[in-house]
Amino acid sequence: MSEKVSVYYLELHHPKDGKNRYKIDGQITVGSASSNNIYISDLDLAPRHCIFRVHQEILTIFQVAETGTSKIGSQALENSRMYILEKGDKVFLQDIKCIIRVEKEVVEEEDDEVEEIEEQSIDEDKTDEGFEVPNLDEDDIDEDLEEDAKVSFFSKLKSKLFKKKEIIVTDDEIEEEEEISKEEKMKDSIYIPKAVVDKEDKKPEKKKKKKEKIDRSSMPAFFARILAFICEIIIAFAFVSNVVPILELSSLYEQLFTDVSPFVTKGLDYISPYLEDKISLLSFINTFNFIAIFSTWLALNILSNLLLSVNYGLALIFVRTEGNFVTARIKGLIRFILSLVTLPFLIFDSPALIKKRTLKEVLTASELSYRHGLLKIFGNFIVLPIITIALVLLPAILEPELLEGPTVNQDLAIKEQKTEVALQTHPLRSLHVAISFDQNIKNDWAYSPFINGKKEKIISGMRFIRSVGERIDVVSIGPITKSLFPIELIKTIAKLDPFFKNKYPSLFENLDKPDFNKEKDSDAMSLFIDTLSLNQETLPRFISERGPTLTPYFELKKYLMNQLNIQNSNEVSTKLFGNKKVIVVYPTNIRSAMTLIYGAELVTMSISSRQGARPAMEKFSRAFLSNVSPLLDQASVDPDQANKWTAFDFFDYFNSKSPKPLTPVSQSALKNFMNMILLQRQNHAWSAETIESDYRKSMETLQEMIQADQDPWAKAIFDAMNVDQPLWQTPPSTVTPDAPNEAN
């Protein structure tokens, strides 16, 4: 008699090995331990992951591993729970896909043997009629009883009840089957109680702990973790320095510093008795820069662990925490909190050197691994470096034109001037210096003061005229322009740049003081020079010296270039002027502008030449500006009180913020000065054209100012300078030089 029965097959799809098919006969176990029927070691399965059983043609799966590591379709299986499976069900064991297949197979039953077994009595007293019983002694009976005890009745029944077609059972196989232990018979039975399964599951686990070699090749190495941590600090640093100003979050960080700083101060005061003099080494903790960077690093890591289960440095190299979605993120957050305690002690992370879990991972029962082998390379060598560098260079990426120039040449060597000729000294109050030059310089140079412009903007200065063969050099100085010192920008840089204090110590210590001393001036000018020197070539060195603090320096550079009228194509040099550093800008080949710092102001004096071009300006600088010293307080009388005027007094008076009305004495001094200027035409005929042109233009300008009632002092100046009315009222007979304001 034959019968069709359902036979279950497990169709297993391995990501690497492809598809395999296993017959489920009774039960099969799946896991990463070698004791399982199906042994898979490379896909994060538990040592004993699950058990498939067939009982009365019903297939079930018993989940041994932790909850969530197996699924039927989209339903997650819970630990120690049994689920019924049907044909076509898809079971997912981590990344392994399993499909349940069912086939019908024919099984023959031998009726004669069944009837014979049914008629057989278990009772020892009953025997079949006609069955010849041999004579047995007591020892033989005892041996037979022992043999009967070893072979159970149900095992004989099972061996004879279902025999498949074309299968012949030999005597040897029967004897081998009879030697199976009672414990193995329970395992091969149609139904296994849960208690027995739990007991068996525990036994292999004990053996597994001794024999199993855990594969941690995908664990991030120690140096990868260090690289990720360093990049985390750089990213937080760059975020505070470059992103916060762009997003206009500075006020938020200011408030954060105000709220946190008192607590940090109390903490430092508490531990100061224990550290004594060494407490100064921790003073950086209570700075704006440190609190801002640490707070940013803290916030970014908390957010990263909640979203990606690891710190953002590790996330950028595609590292994850093993486990399901929720537990992985909880473990990541706890691990990060532990890292705040163990951060100063790198010894706790040293097990990563030998591919072992660190203390934080052991305490949180978590494991870190790369998402994929290719992502490991892609993250460490491409993603992490690119994102870190992009944040550091963000200002340069947004405003690349600021790195195109200008080129700054520094010449700060102190040049001692040795001369045996007598020098005369004049105060140049506009630049707060005293200049000394050869008293016989009048033999080579002539002076010509000028006032021009419109009533809205009056420009004044002085021309220095020199004859060189057939060529006449005319060098103009003035006007003087003043700009506010960018103190707020510098304070922002001092907050964000942790190296500012060491780079510019005097400026840092006196930032909140209104007065400027020599050292503070020098540091401020060094800061301006360094900032203007920032270009594509100097950028790497600039970052190495100051860290990724670029945005505030870019803002300072834009301010300086705007106030000093510097273009990327201009030539810029730095020199010493009266032991003060000055910036000299050459907008064109016939014009320059010299800027220095005085009294929290940027003071700029224009120098230009209409003829002779740049060599003429260099000759003027050597003649008049080679011997310069700081102007001492009360060392000179203001022009409005002076009884004698020079070319530099005229220059200072008209370039002051608000010229004061002249006293009778100073008005007489100005009149004598103008007579001296006009007399130069007799000794230096080559200067007559320039002097007459400037005099005529100056008087016309003053007359317009009087008519417009623009300045109360204009009438007194006009009267003092009106020493030759026919000259300035007579139209010029020749072409006059270019307008003075065009040279400025």
C-alpha positions in Angstrom: 0.0 0.0 0.0 1.5 3.4 -1.0 0.7 6.9 0.3 1.8 10.5 -0.7 3.3 12.6 2.1 4.5 16.2 2.2 8.2 16.7 2.4 9.7 20.1 3.3 12.8 21.6 1.8 14.7 24.7 2.9 16.0 26.7 -0.2 18.8 28.9 1.2 20.1 31.9 -0.8 23.6 32.8 0.4 24.8 36.3 -0.7 28.2 34.8 -1.8 27.7 31.0 -2.2 24.4 31.2 -4.1 21.4 28.9 -3.7 21.5 25.6 -1.8 18.7 23.2 -0.9 18.3 21.2 2.3 15.7 18.6 3.1 14.0 19.1 6.5 13.8 15.5 7.9 12.7 15.8 11.5 14.7 18.9 12.4 17.7 20.9 11.2 19.6 23.6 13.1 21.1 26.7 11.6 23.9 28.9 13.1 27.5 30.0 13.0 28.7 27.1 15.3 30.2 24.1 13.5 27.9 21.8 15.5 24.8 22.9 13.4 23.3 21.0 10.5 23.7 24.2 8.4 26.9 26.0 9.4 27.4 29.6 8.2 30.1 31.6 9.9 30.5 34.8 7.8 27.1 36.6 8.0 26.7 37.5 11.7 24.5 34.6 12.7 24.2 33.5 16.4 26.1 30.2 17.3 22.7 28.5 17.4 20.4 30.8 15.4 17.2 28.8 14.8 15.7 25.3 14.6 13.4 24.1 11.8 11.1 21.1 12.8 8.6 18.9 11.0 5.9 17.2 13.1 2.8 15.6 11.6 3.6 17.4 8.3 3.6 20.8 10.1 6.8 22.8 9.7 7.8 25.2 12.5 10.7 27.5 13.2 12.0 28.1 16.8 14.0 31.3 17.3 17.0 30.8 19.5 18.9 34.0 18.6 18.0 37.4 20.0 14.8 39.2 18.9 14.9 40.9 15.5 17.7 38.9 13.9 15.3 36.8 12.0 12.1 37.6 10.0 9.2 35.9 8.3 8.5 38.4 5.5 8.5 41.7 7.4 7.6 40.2 10.8 10.5 40.1 13.3 10.8 36.8 15.3 11.1 37.0 19.0 13.5 35.0 21.1 12.4 31.6 22.4 9.2 31.7 20.3 7.9 29.1 17.8 6.2 30.0 14.5 4.4 27.9 11.9 5.7 28.0 8.4 3.9 27.3 5.1 4.8 26.6 1.6 6.4 29.7 -0.1 7.2 31.6 3.1 10.3 33.7 3.0 12.5 33.6 6.1 15.3 36.1 6.5 18.2 35.1 8.8 20.2 38.4 9.0 21.2 38.8 5.3 20.3 35.2 4.3 17.1 34.6 2.4 15.4 31.2 2.9 12.3 30.0 0.9 10.1 27.1 2.1 9.5 24.5 -0.6 7.1 21.5 -0.3 7.0 18.4 -2.5 4.9 15.2 -2.4 6.7 11.9 -2.2 5.3 8.4 -2.3 5.8 6.1 0.8 4.9 2.3 0.8 3.5 0.6 3.9 4.0 -3.2 4.4 0.7 -4.4 5.8 1.9 -7.9 6.7 4.6 -6.6 9.0 2.2 -4.0 10.5 -0.3 -6.8 11.3 2.4 -9.0 12.7 3.7 -6.2 14.9 0.1 -5.4 16.1 -0.5 -9.0 17.0 2.7 -9.2 18.9 2.2 -8.7 22.7 4.5 -6.6 24.8 3.7 -8.8 27.7 6.5 -11.3 28.5 4.1 -14.2 29.2 2.5 -14.1 25.7 4.1 -15.7 22.7 2.8 -16.7 19.3 1.5 -20.2 18.9 3.9 -22.4 17.1 6.8 -20.3 18.1 9.6 -22.6 19.3 11.2 -21.4 22.4 14.7 -22.6 23.0 16.0 -23.6 26.4 17.7 -20.7 28.1 19.6 -20.6 31.3 19.3 -17.6 33.7 22.4 -15.9 32.5 21.2 -16.0 28.9 17.8 -14.6 29.9 19.5 -11.7 31.8 21.6 -10.9 28.7 18.6 -11.0 26.5 16.7 -8.7 28.8 19.6 -6.2 28.7 19.6 -6.3 25.0 15.8 -5.7 24.8 16.2 -2.8 27.2 18.6 -1.1 24.8 16.3 -1.3 21.8 13.0 0.3 22.5 9.8 -0.9 21.0 9.0 2.5 19.4 12.3 2.5 17.5 11.5 -0.9 16.0 8.0 0.3 15.2 9.5 3.4 13.4 12.0 1.4 11.5 9.3 -1.0 10.1 6.4 1.3 9.8 7.6 3.7 7.0 9.8 2.2 4.4 10.4 4.1 1.2 10.5 2.5 -2.2 13.6 0.7 -3.4 15.4 1.1 0.0 16.7 -2.1 1.6 17.7 -2.0 5.2 20.6 -4.3 6.0 21.3 -6.1 9.3 24.3 -3.8 9.9 22.2 -0.7 9.6 19.6 -2.1 12.0 22.3 -2.9 14.5 23.7 0.6 14.1 20.3 2.1 14.7 19.8 0.0 17.8 22.9 1.5 19.3 21.6 5.0 19.2 21.3 6.5 22.7 18.0 7.5 24.3 19.1 11.2 24.1 19.7 11.0 20.4 16.4 9.3 19.9 14.6 12.3 21.4 16.5 14.6 19.1 15.4 12.5 16.0 11.8 12.2 17.2 8.9 14.0 15.6 8.4 16.4 18.5 11.0 17.7 20.9 9.9 19.4 24.1 11.1 23.0 24.6 13.0 22.2 27.8 15.1 19.6 25.9 15.8 22.1 23.1 16.9 24.8 25.6 19.2 22.3 27.4 20.8 21.2 24.1 21.2 24.8 22.9 23.1 25.6 26.1 25.5 22.7 25.8 26.9 23.6 22.4 27.3 27.2 23.4 29.7 26.2 26.2 31.8 24.3 23.7 31.5 27.2 21.2 33.1 29.7 23.6 36.1 27.5 23.8 36.5 26.6 20.2 34.9 29.4 18.1 37.1 32.0 16.6 35.3 35.3 16.3 35.9 37.1 12.9 36.6 40.7 13.6 38.3 41.6 10.3 35.6 44.2 9.6 36.3 46.0 12.9 37.8 49.5 12.5 41.5 49.5 13.4 43.0 51.7 16.1 44.6 54.1 13.7 41.3 54.5 11.8 39.7 55.5 15.1 42.4 58.0 15.9 42.1 59.5 12.4 38.3 59.7 12.8 38.7 61.5 16.2 41.2 64.0 14.9 38.9 64.8 12.0 36.0 65.2 14.4 38.0 67.9 16.3 39.0 69.7 13.0 35.4 69.6 11.8 34.1 71.0 15.0 36.9 73.7 15.0 36.1 74.6 11.3 32.4 74.7 12.1 32.8 77.2 14.8 35.3 79.3 12.9 33.9 79.2 9.4 30.3 78.0 9.5 29.0 79.8 12.6 29.8 83.4 11.2 28.2 82.5 7.9 25.0 81.3 9.6 25.1 84.3 11.9 25.0 82.1 15.0 27.7 84.1 16.9 25.3 85.5 19.3 24.1 82.0 20.3 27.6 80.9 21.0 28.3 84.2 23.0 25.3 83.4 25.2 26.4 79.8 25.6 29.9 81.0 26.7 28.2 83.4 29.2 26.1 80.6 30.7 28.8 77.9 30.8 31.8 79.9 31.8 30.8 80.4 35.5 30.4 76.7 36.0 33.8 76.0 34.5 35.4 78.7 36.7 33.9 77.1 39.8 35.2 73.7 38.7 38.7 75.1 38.2 38.6 76.8 41.6 37.6 73.5 43.2 40.5 71.6 41.8 43.1 74.4 42.1 44.2 73.5 45.6 45.1 70.0 44.4 47.0 71.1 41.3 48.5 74.3 42.8 50.7 76.0 40.1 49.7 73.5 37.4 46.2 74.8 37.4 47.4 77.4 34.8 47.8 74.6 32.3 44.0 74.2 32.3 43.2 77.8 31.9 42.4 77.2 28.2 39.3 75.3 29.2 37.6 78.5 30.2 38.1 80.3 26.9 35.5 81.0 24.4 37.3 79.0 21.7 37.5 75.8 23.7 33.9 76.0 25.1 32.5 76.7 21.6 34.5 73.9 19.9 33.8 71.3 22.7 30.0 72.2 22.7 29.9 71.8 18.9 31.8 68.5 19.1 29.4 67.3 21.8 26.2 68.3 20.0 27.4 66.8 16.6 28.3 63.5 18.3 25.0 63.2 20.2 23.1 63.8 17.0 25.3 61.3 15.0 24.9 58.5 17.6 21.1 59.0 17.7 20.9 58.9 13.9 23.8 56.6 12.8 24.7 54.8 16.1 28.4 56.0 16.0 30.4 59.2 16.3 30.3 61.3 13.2 34.0 60.7 12.5 33.4 56.9 12.4 30.1 57.5 10.4 32.1 59.2 7.7 34.2 56.1 7.2 31.1 54.0 7.1 31.3 52.3 10.5 28.2 51.1 12.3 27.2 49.5 15.5 26.0 45.9 15.2 22.4 45.2 16.2 18.9 46.3 15.4 17.9 49.9 14.8 17.0 50.9 18.4 19.5 48.9 20.4 22.4 50.0 18.2 21.6 53.6 18.8 21.1 53.2 22.5 24.5 51.4 22.7 26.1 54.1 20.6 24.9 56.9 22.9 26.0 55.1 26.0 29.3 54.3 24.5 29.8 58.0 23.6 29.0 59.0 27.2 31.6 56.6 28.4 34.1 58.0 26.0 33.8 61.4 27.7 35.2 59.8 30.8 37.9 57.6 29.2 38.9 60.2 26.5 42.2 61.2 28.3 43.2 57.6 28.8 43.9 56.1 25.3 45.0 52.9 27.0 41.4 51.9 27.2 41.3 52.0 23.4 44.5 50.0 22.9 42.7 46.6 22.5 41.7 47.9 19.0 45.4 47.5 18.1 44.9 43.8 18.1 41.4 43.7 16.7 39.8 43.4 20.1 36.8 45.3 21.5 37.6 48.4 23.6 36.5 48.9 27.1 33.6 51.1 26.0 32.4 48.4 23.6 32.7 45.6 26.2 30.7 47.6 28.8 28.0 48.4 26.3 28.0 44.8 24.7 28.4 46.4 21.3 30.6 45.7 18.3 31.7 48.2 15.6 32.2 47.1 12.0 32.5 48.5 8.5 29.4 48.4 6.4 31.3 46.9 3.5 35.0 46.3 2.6 34.9 48.8 -0.3 33.2 51.4 1.9 36.1 51.1 4.3 38.6 52.3 1.7 36.2 54.8 0.2 35.5 56.4 3.7 39.0 56.5 5.0 40.7 57.8 1.9 38.0 59.9 0.2 34.9 60.8 2.2 36.4 61.7 5.5 39.4 63.8 4.1 37.2 65.6 1.6 34.5 66.6 4.0 37.1 67.7 6.6 39.2 69.8 4.1 36.0 71.2 2.6 34.9 72.6 5.9 38.3 74.0 6.6 38.5 75.7 3.2 34.9 76.8 3.1 35.6 80.5 3.1 38.1 80.0 0.2 35.6 78.0 -1.7 32.9 80.7 -1.3 35.2 83.6 -2.0 38.2 82.3 -4.1 39.0 85.8 -5.4 40.4 86.7 -2.0 43.2 84.3 -2.5 44.3 85.7 -5.8 46.4 88.5 -4.4 48.0 90.8 -3.6 51.6 89.9 -3.4 53.3 91.3 -0.3 57.0 91.9 -0.1 58.4 92.5 3.3 61.5 94.7 4.0 61.6 95.3 7.7 65.4 95.5 8.1 66.5 98.4 10.2 68.8 100.6 8.0 71.2 102.8 9.9 71.8 106.1 8.1 75.4 107.4 8.6 75.7 111.1 7.6 78.1 113.8 8.5 76.0 116.6 7.1 73.7 118.8 9.3 70.1 117.7 9.4 67.0 119.8 10.0 64.0 118.2 11.7 60.4 119.0 11.0 57.3 117.5 12.7 54.9 115.7 10.4 52.0 115.7 12.7 49.6 114.0 10.3 51.7 110.8 10.5 52.8 111.5 14.1 56.5 111.4 13.2 59.4 113.8 13.0 61.4 113.7 9.7 65.0 114.8 9.4 66.7 115.7 6.1 69.7 117.6 4.8 69.4 121.3 5.4 70.8 122.0 2.0 67.9 120.1 0.4 66.5 123.4 -0.9 69.2 123.4 -3.5 67.7 120.3 -5.1 64.0 120.5 -4.4 61.3 123.2 -4.5 58.0 123.1 -2.8 54.5 123.9 -4.0 51.4 123.7 -1.7 48.0 123.1 -3.3 44.4 123.1 -2.3 41.8 121.9 -4.8 38.6 120.0 -5.1 35.0 121.0 -4.6 33.2 122.3 -1.6 32.0 118.8 -0.7 35.6 117.4 -0.6 38.6 119.6 -0.3 42.0 118.0 -1.1 45.3 119.5 0.0 48.9 118.5 -0.1 52.4 119.5 -1.1 54.4 119.0 -4.3 58.1 118.4 -4.2 59.8 119.4 -7.5 63.2 118.4 -8.7 65.1 118.9 -12.0 67.1 116.0 -13.4 68.8 117.1 -16.6 66.0 117.8 -19.1 63.4 116.0 -17.0 61.5 117.5 -14.1 60.3 115.2 -11.3 57.1 116.2 -9.5 56.2 114.2 -6.4 52.9 115.0 -4.6 52.1 114.0 -1.0 48.6 114.1 0.3 45.9 114.0 1.1 45.9 112.2 4.4 43.0 109.7 4.9 42.0 108.0 8.1 40.0 104.8 8.7 38.7 103.3 11.9 40.8 100.6 13.4 38.9 97.3 13.0 38.9 96.5 16.7 35.7 94.3 16.6 37.0 92.1 13.8 40.3 91.6 15.7 38.4 90.7 18.9 36.5 88.1 16.9 39.7 86.7 15.5 41.2 86.6 19.1 38.2 84.6 20.3 38.2 82.0 17.5 42.0 81.6 16.9 43.6 79.7 19.8 47.0 80.7 18.5 46.3 84.4 18.4 47.6 85.0 21.9 51.0 83.5 21.2 51.3 85.1 17.7 50.3 88.7 18.8 50.8 88.8 22.6 50.8 92.6 23.0 47.8 93.1 20.9 45.9 90.3 22.7 46.7 91.8 26.2 45.7 95.3 25.2 42.6 94.6 23.1 40.3 96.2 25.6 42.5 99.2 26.2 41.8 102.3 24.1 45.5 103.5 24.0 47.9 102.0 21.6 51.6 101.6 22.5 54.5 100.8 20.3 54.2 97.0 20.9 50.5 97.0 20.2 51.0 99.0 17.0 53.7 96.6 15.9 51.5 93.5 16.6 48.5 95.0 14.9 50.5 95.9 11.8 52.0 92.4 11.7 48.5 91.0 11.8 47.5 93.2 8.9 50.5 92.2 6.9 49.9 88.5 7.6 46.3 88.9 6.6 47.1 90.7 3.3 49.7 88.1 2.6 47.0 85.4 2.6 46.9 83.9 -0.9 46.9 80.5 -2.6 50.6 80.0 -1.9 50.6 81.0 1.7 47.3 79.3 2.6 48.8 75.9 3.8 51.3 77.7 6.0 48.6 80.0 7.3 46.4 77.1 8.3 49.2 75.2 10.0 50.0 78.3 12.1 46.5 79.3 13.1 44.3 76.3 12.5 41.2 76.3 10.4 40.2 79.9 11.4 39.7 81.4 8.0 36.4 83.3 7.9 37.3 86.1 10.4 40.7 86.6 8.6 38.9 86.7 5.3 36.6 89.4 6.7 39.6 91.4 8.0 41.3 91.1 4.6 38.2 92.4 2.8 38.1 95.4 5.2 41.7 96.3 4.7 41.5 96.0 0.9 38.5 98.2 0.9 39.8 100.9 3.2 43.3 101.0 1.6 42.0 100.7 -2.0 44.0 97.5 -2.6 43.3 95.4 -5.7 44.5 91.8 -6.2 46.9 93.0 -8.9 48.5 95.7 -6.8 52.0 95.4 -5.4 52.2 95.7 -1.7 55.4 96.0 0.4 56.1 96.6 4.1 58.7 98.9 5.5 59.9 100.5 8.7 59.0 104.1 9.0 60.3 105.7 12.1 60.7 102.2 13.7 57.0 101.7 12.9 55.8 99.1 10.4 54.0 100.6 7.4 52.2 99.2 4.5 53.0 100.7 1.1 50.6 100.0 -1.7 51.5 100.7 -5.4 48.1 100.9 -7.2 50.0 102.1 -10.4 53.5 102.7 -11.4 53.2 106.4 -10.6 51.2 106.2 -7.4 51.7 104.7 -3.9 50.0 104.9 -0.6 51.7 104.5 2.8 49.5 103.4 5.8 50.4 103.2 9.4 48.6 102.8 12.7 48.2 105.6 15.2 45.6 106.2 18.0 43.3 103.4 16.9 43.2 104.7 13.4 44.6 103.6 10.0 46.4 106.7 8.7 47.2 106.7 5.0 49.3 109.2 3.0 49.2 109.2 -0.7 52.4 109.7 -2.7 52.2 110.2 -6.5 54.3 111.4 -9.4 53.3 112.8 -12.7 56.7 112.7 -14.3 59.6 110.5 -13.7 57.2 107.8 -12.5 58.3 105.4 -9.7 62.0 106.4 -9.6 61.0 109.9 -8.7 59.0 108.6 -5.7 61.9 106.5 -4.5 64.2 109.6 -4.7 61.8 111.6 -2.7 61.5 108.8 0.0 65.3 108.6 0.2 65.6 112.4 0.5 62.9 113.1 3.0 61.7 109.9 4.7 64.9 108.0 5.4 65.4 109.5 8.8 62.2 109.3 10.7 61.5 109.1 14.4 58.4 109.0 16.5 57.0 112.4 17.3 57.0 113.0 21.0 54.0 114.6 22.7 54.4 118.4 23.2 57.4 118.3 20.9 55.9 120.8 18.4 53.5 123.7 18.3 50.3 123.2 16.2 50.3 125.2 12.9 47.5 127.5 14.0 49.8 128.7 16.8 53.2 128.6 15.0 55.1 131.8 14.2 56.9 130.1 11.3 55.5 127.8 8.7 57.2 125.1 6.6 55.9 122.9 3.8 55.0 120.3 6.4 53.1 122.8 8.6 50.9 123.6 5.6 50.4 119.9 4.9 49.5 119.2 8.5 47.0 122.1 8.9 44.9 121.2 5.9 45.0 117.5 6.6 43.8 117.7 10.2 40.2 116.6 11.0 39.0 120.1 11.7 41.4 123.0 11.0 41.3 125.6 13.7 41.0 129.3 12.9 44.5 130.9 12.5 45.8 133.3 15.2 47.3 136.6 14.0 50.7 135.2 14.5 50.1 132.0 12.5 48.3 134.0 9.8 51.4 136.1 9.4 53.6 133.0 9.4 51.4 131.5 6.5 51.8 134.8 4.6 55.6 134.7 4.9 55.6 131.0 3.9 53.6 131.8 0.7 56.0 134.6 -0.2 58.9 132.2 0.2 57.1 129.7 -2.1 56.7 132.2 -4.9 60.3 133.4 -4.5 61.5 129.9 -5.4 60.7 130.7 -9.0 63.7 133.0 -9.2 66.2 130.3 -7.9 64.5 127.3 -9.6 63.0 128.5 -12.8 62.0 124.9 -13.7 59.5 125.0 -10.8 57.7 128.1 -11.8 55.1 126.4 -13.9 54.0 124.0 -11.2 54.1 126.6 -8.4 52.0 129.1 -10.4 49.5 126.5 -11.4 49.0 125.2 -7.9 48.8 128.8 -6.4 46.2 129.8 -9.0 44.1 126.7 -8.3 44.4 127.0 -4.5 43.2 130.6 -4.5 40.2 129.8 -6.7 39.3 127.0 -4.4 39.4 129.2 -1.3 37.4 131.8 -3.1 34.7 129.2 -3.8 34.7 128.1 -0.2 34.2 131.7 1.0 31.3 132.3 -1.4 29.7 129.1 -0.2 30.3 130.1 3.4 31.6 126.5 3.8 34.4 126.9 6.4 34.9 129.7 8.9 38.7 129.5 8.6 38.6 129.9 4.7 38.6 133.7 4.8 41.6 133.9 7.1 43.6 131.5 4.9 42.6 133.3 1.7 43.8 136.6 3.2 47.1 135.1 4.3 47.8 133.4 1.0 46.7 136.3 -1.2 50.2 137.7 -1.6 50.1 138.0 -5.4 46.6 138.7 -6.5 47.5 139.6 -10.1 49.2 136.2 -10.5 46.2 134.0 -9.6 43.7 136.3 -11.4 45.6 136.2 -14.6 44.8 133.3 -16.9 47.8 131.0 -17.5 49.7 131.6 -20.8 50.8 128.0 -21.1 49.3 124.6 -20.5 49.2 124.0 -16.8 50.2 120.7 -15.2 47.5 118.1 -14.6 45.1 118.8 -11.9 46.6 117.8 -8.5 43.7 115.8 -7.5 44.3 113.4 -10.4 47.6 112.5 -8.8 46.1 111.4 -5.6 
